[in-house]
C-alpha cells in the first residue's frame, strides 16, 4: 500500500465511493459525509491493507460499512433530509433529450434503490462501479456464487419494476 496516499485514492476512486454512498443513503449531503468518513477510515488503515483484494474493493467495502452505520444511527432515524431542488430550464430541442435522459436515469436509480439491500449492493458494485464478480464478492462479503445469484435476481426485479409489474 506504500504506492498509495490518500489523495491518490480520492482522485482514482472518489467517484465510485461517492456514487456508492449516494446509492445507500439517497441524500447528497449524507453521501458526502459518508464519502469523507470512508476516506478518513481508509487513511487511518492504509498500513493495515493486506492486498487480499483490490484497493477499489477495499474502499467500496469501507463505504458500504460506513453507509450501513449511518443508516442505523439514531440521528438518521430522527432527521428528514431536505430535498434538493433544481430548476430545469428547457431552452432548445436538444435540452429535451437531456431532460429525458436525466429522467430515465433517475427512474433507474429509484428502481435500484427500491431493491432489497443485498440486491442493490451487487447492482451498484457491478454496474455503477464496474467491479468484477470476484471484486463484488469481496466487497459485500459473500461467495461469488451468491453474488451471481443475487445479480441475476436483482436484474429480474429491476426489469419487473421498470416494466411496471411490481
N, C-alpha and C positions, 0 to 999 in steps of 0.2 A: 504494500500500500504506500510505499515510500514515493512512488511516482505521482501520487495524487495529493493535492492540497484542497482545502475546502472550496476555494474559488474555482478551481478546475472542475470539481464535482458539480458545483452550482451551474457553471456555464454549460457543461455537457449534459447534465441530467435534470436541470431545473424545470424545464417544461414538462418532462414526464412526471416529476414529483408533484408539481402544481396541478396538472391535469388529473392525476390520481386522487389527490386530496380533494379537489373540487367534486369529483365523481362520488366521493363518500359523503361530504358534508353539505353539498348543494348550496353553498353560500360563498361568495368570492372572498369576503373578509376572513371568514373562518378558514377557508382553504389557504389563504396567505399566512395565517397564524400557524396552521399545520405545516406548511412549507418551511417556515422559519424553525419550528420545533424539530422537524426532521433533520435539517442541516445542523442544528445545534447538537442533536444526539449523534449524528454522523461524525461531526468534528471531535466530540468527546471520545468517540470509539474508533477513530481511524486506526489507532495502534492495535485494536483488537480484531480487526478484519482479517479473517483467516484465508480468504481467497477460495473458499469452498464453492462459491457461486460468483457470478459476475458482479461488478460494482453496482451496475444498474439494478440487478435483482436484489442486492443487499439494501440499496436505498429505497426501492419500492416496498420491501418488507417493513422497513422502518416507517415509511409513510403510512402504510396500512395500519400498523400498530398505533401510531400517533393519532390517526383519524378515529380508530375504534375507541381509544381512550377519550378523545374529545367528545364523541357521541355519547359515551357513558357518563360524562361528567355532569354534576348537578347543575353547573352553570348552563350547559346546553339545554337541559331539560326545562329550565325556567326562563329562557330568553328566546324571544321570537326574532329571527333576523329581519332586518329591514330589507325590503325589496329594492333592487337597483332598477331605476327607471332609465330607459334610453329612448330618446326621441329619434324616430326613423323618418327622415325627410326624403321622399322619393322625388328625384329631380329629373331623371331621364328614364327611357325604356330599359337601359342596361341595369339601372338600380332595381327594377322589378325582379330580375333574375337573381340578383344578390340577396334581396329580401326573401325570395322564395327558398333559396339555398340555406339561408340562415334559419328560416322557419323549419325546414326539413331537418337540419342538423339538431335544432332544439327539440324536435319531436323524437328523434332517435335517442338523444341524450336522456330525455324524460323517460322513454321506454326502458333504456338501460338502467336508469336509476330506480325504476319500479321493480326490477328483478330482485329476488332474494339475494342477500349479501354474497353468498358463496358462488352464485352465478355471475353477479355483477363484477366481482373482483377478477374472475378469469377473463371476462369480456374486456375489461379495462386493460389488463396486462397484455393480452394477445393482440387486440385490435387498436387500442389507443396508444399503448406503449411499445407496440411491435416486439413483444417478447416471445421467445420460443416456448413450446410446451414445457420443456425442461426448466427454463428460467422461471416460468409461471409457477410451476410446481414448487420450486424452491421459495419463491416469493410468498406464496399463500400457505405454505406448509402442508402440502398434500402430495400424494403419489401422482406420477404422470398419468396413469390410467384414470384416476379420479378427475384430474384436470380435463382430460379428453372427454370424459363422460359429462362433466359439468358444462363444458364448452358446447357440446352437442345439444344438451337440454336447454341451455341458455339461448342458443340460436333459434331453436324451435319456439321457445316462449316469446322471443323478440319478434319473430315472424308473425305469430298469432296476435301479439299486441299491436303491431304496426298495421296488420290487416283488419284490425277491429274485432277479432274473435274472442278476446279476453276482456 
